[in-house]
Amino acid sequence: MSVEQPDRIRMADPAWRPSKKAPLLWGFSAAIGWGFLLLGQMIWAGLSGDPATWPHIAALVATLVLAPLHIIGVPLWRYHVHRWEISDEAVYTRQGWFVQERRIAPISRVQTVDTTRGPIDRLLGLSTVTVTTASSAGAVTITALDEDVADRTVRELTDIAARTRGDAT
């Protein structure tokens, strides 16, 4: 006697990518961190008196190999993975590079919609939209959107949430 398995339901990926400038944002942010690490290595080498010892050389080689991968490779992969979409029913996101996460936030659970623009974001004309919900999993973020897309998204989400019945709890 065989038991039939129900057809698997496959969740469609969200349709929209972040801005084409997103890899620049993520790469520049990574480069700042690696710059501080390299500066620390230079200070360490200068204070040690002999920068040609194997720990200094090993640290420099590791930095020169890993930094380009993190500054160039990871942002390109993140751009490949990141997606977002909004509908009358929910906000959908997929993000991450090493650990990938999918989030679906029902519109009826939306409490606030915020826009954030850090210094690098402003330089590149980008924004992050944060949708706070009544969920213990935290807010849903849509990163690296062009400013006009972010502003339109906030307006649209606010309009959809206003039309949706529910108590956002």
C-alpha positions in Angstrom: 0.0 0.0 0.0 1.5 3.3 -1.0 0.7 6.7 0.3 0.6 9.5 -2.2 2.6 12.5 -1.3 0.9 15.8 -1.9 2.5 18.0 -4.6 5.1 20.2 -3.2 4.3 23.9 -3.1 7.1 25.9 -4.6 7.4 29.5 -3.4 8.2 31.8 -6.3 11.3 34.1 -5.8 10.6 37.8 -5.4 10.8 39.5 -8.7 12.9 42.7 -8.2 16.6 43.2 -7.7 18.2 45.9 -5.7 19.8 48.9 -7.6 22.6 48.1 -10.0 24.7 50.3 -7.7 24.2 47.8 -4.8 27.5 45.9 -5.4 29.3 49.3 -5.2 27.7 49.9 -1.8 28.5 46.5 -0.4 32.0 46.5 -1.9 32.8 50.0 -0.6 31.5 49.0 2.9 33.7 45.9 2.8 36.7 47.9 1.6 36.5 50.2 4.6 36.7 47.2 7.0 39.7 45.7 5.1 41.3 49.2 5.1 41.2 49.3 8.9 42.6 45.8 9.1 45.5 46.7 6.8 46.2 49.8 8.8 46.3 47.7 11.9 48.7 45.3 10.3 51.0 48.2 9.2 51.0 49.6 12.8 51.7 46.1 14.2 54.6 45.6 11.7 56.0 49.1 12.5 55.9 48.5 16.3 57.4 45.0 16.1 60.7 46.3 14.7 61.0 43.4 12.1 58.0 43.4 9.7 59.6 40.6 7.6 58.8 37.8 10.2 56.4 35.0 9.1 53.4 36.2 11.2 53.5 39.6 9.4 54.0 38.1 6.0 51.2 35.5 6.6 48.8 38.2 7.7 49.6 40.4 4.7 49.2 37.5 2.3 45.9 36.4 3.8 44.7 40.0 3.6 45.8 40.4 -0.1 44.0 37.1 -1.0 40.8 37.5 1.1 40.2 41.2 0.7 39.6 41.2 -3.1 37.3 38.2 -2.7 35.2 40.0 0.0 35.3 43.4 -1.8 34.5 42.2 -5.3 33.2 38.6 -5.1 30.7 38.9 -2.2 28.9 42.0 -3.5 28.4 40.4 -6.9 27.1 37.2 -5.2 24.8 39.2 -2.9 23.4 41.1 -6.0 22.7 37.7 -7.6 20.8 36.5 -4.5 19.0 39.6 -3.3 15.4 40.0 -4.4 12.3 41.8 -3.1 8.7 42.3 -4.0 5.5 43.8 -2.5 2.0 42.8 -3.3 -1.4 43.6 -1.8 -1.0 40.7 0.5 2.7 40.7 1.6 6.3 41.9 1.5 8.7 39.3 0.1 12.5 39.4 0.5 15.4 37.1 -0.2 18.8 38.1 0.9 22.2 37.0 2.2 25.4 35.7 0.7 26.7 32.9 2.9 23.5 32.3 4.9 20.4 33.1 2.7 17.1 34.1 4.2 13.6 34.4 2.8 11.1 36.5 4.6 7.4 37.0 3.9 5.6 39.7 6.0 1.8 39.8 5.6 0.6 43.4 5.0 -1.9 43.0 7.8 1.1 42.7 10.2 2.9 45.9 9.0 3.3 48.5 11.8 5.8 51.0 10.3 7.7 51.6 7.1 11.0 53.5 7.4 13.7 54.7 5.0 17.4 54.8 6.0 20.1 56.5 4.0 23.7 56.2 5.4 26.6 58.2 4.2 27.7 55.7 1.5 24.0 55.3 0.5 23.6 59.0 0.0 26.8 59.2 -2.0 25.5 56.5 -4.3 21.8 57.7 -4.2 20.6 54.6 -2.5 18.2 53.8 0.4 17.1 50.9 2.6 13.4 50.4 3.3 12.6 48.8 6.7 9.2 47.2 7.2 8.5 46.7 10.9 5.9 44.0 11.6 4.3 42.4 14.6 6.8 39.6 14.5 9.3 38.2 16.9 11.6 37.6 13.8 12.2 41.3 13.5 11.8 43.8 10.7 12.0 43.0 7.0 14.6 45.1 5.1 14.9 45.9 1.5 18.4 47.1 0.9 20.2 49.1 -1.7 17.2 50.6 -3.6 17.5 53.7 -5.7 16.1 56.7 -3.8 13.1 57.1 -6.1 12.3 53.4 -6.0 12.5 53.5 -2.2 10.3 56.5 -1.9 7.7 54.9 -4.3 7.9 51.6 -2.3 7.3 53.4 1.0 4.3 55.3 -0.5 2.9 52.1 -2.0 3.3 50.0 1.2 1.7 52.8 3.2 -1.3 52.9 0.9 -1.7 49.1 0.8 -1.4 48.9 4.6 -4.0 51.7 5.0 -6.5 49.7 2.9 -5.8 46.4 4.6 -8.0 45.4 7.6 -6.1 44.0 10.5 -4.6 45.1 13.8 -0.9 44.5 12.9 -0.4 42.3 16.0 
